[in-house]
Amino acid sequence: ELFEFHGEDISKDKDMGVVKRTKTAGEGYDQPNDGSQVEIELTGRVEGRVFDQRTVDFEVGEGLNIAIPRGIEFALEKMKKKEEAQITLKPEYAFGTQGCQEKGVPANATVVYEVTLVKFEKAKESWQLDADQKLEQAAIFKEKGTKHFKDGKFEIADRKSTRLNSS
């Protein structure tokens, strides 16, 4: 007898901050990585009310630019093409203590997203690049990191800097 089922805890700290429940299995075995170009359909709810519904195309790691919480990006790295999942995000993986006024999400709110990974193009890992490609990639990461830092998007800038250092 099953009394309770939360789904898969995919948060980095295993604190149930990002919980994924697969609704429809995806295709193949490949999953997006940091830097992948993804297209997703999503519907976000808070307190049972829809606050976000759209189809978006973006690079994993830069979702904050278009109000995609980090928790959704963590989940995308665990999804397969055409997979549909319900993603529950605690505030620290969603909109935090600030909330999101433009979308009507209050401070410290737990949000639930329905996400479909429509398609993706996986980013090459550093070991797959030759020396010239690594230099080119490093210049791109540096440029993007600098731009995000100047725009006050420190979390994204930090991720680009970290990726630059690992290349």
Order of alpha helices (4+ residues) and beta strands (2+ residues): beta-beta-beta-beta-alpha-beta-beta-alpha-alpha
